[in-house]
Amino acid sequence: MRIEKTNNHLNGVKCVVNTCHYHSDGDYCNAAKIEIQPRNASNTEETDCATFTPSMK
């Protein structure tokens, strides 16, 4: 299921992945919500933004 892209920045979220559909100038995320996985991650390297969708630019 694709997450809605909004015109508002997701407060408190910085996203530098400029190849993401939800990336906005200034390193903001314009997804309506985000999901970080997996549930039992024990460090930063094990986490993943499941909301990431490649940009169609």
Steps between C-alpha positions, in 0.01 A plus 500: 500500500639838401505776762340834414741782407397827663595864456606513865832395648492216752596691814829392656603271212812577298541305176808544284404224253432724201406201283188434710153592375427671835821708517451877498753782458675577826524128587140469615266202476154563355356154567177496702671246729815289507577144599842395630588129506583238625329456835797351685783718366784543746700774326477769234645280226212253540226760447328582174243759387228276360320809368772562239366505146730588208434840345360507147698815410 
